Amino acid sequence: MKVRAQFYAQLFYLVGRREMDVDLAEGATVGDLLAQIYAQQPKLRPHDKSILIGAGVEFVDRNYKLKPGDEISIMPPVQGG
């Protein structure tokens, strides 16, 4: 199945593009998605513990089961001022 990963803030600059389409097996989770992204974009791996993941308009954890066509937002922690 295909899902789209979208990168925000400094993660966008590390990857060098706003989004990436990723092919995954049926039943894959956000954790599987991240593993595949880190294999292609190793500069993101040091940020693993602090990133936030969104599916649609909700934050999800790494056990979230992906559905074909999901758009997954990968972003740094949110800070206010």
C-alpha positions, 0 to 999 in steps of 0.5 A: 500500500502507498502512504504519503509522509509529510515533513514540517519545520526543521525536518523538512530542511533535513529531508530536503523535500516537503513530502515522500510517498512510501510503499509498505506492506498491508497492516504496516504501522507508523513504526514500520513507516518510520523505519523505512524513512530512516533507512532512506533519510538517516539524518532524521534518525537522531530526532526519533524520540522527539518527533510527533506523528499525525494521521489526518487531524489526530496525533497517533502513536507508532502502533497506529495501523496505516491505511492505503492513502493515509497522509502522515505528518512528521513534525518536531515538538510543538512549542508556543511562545 
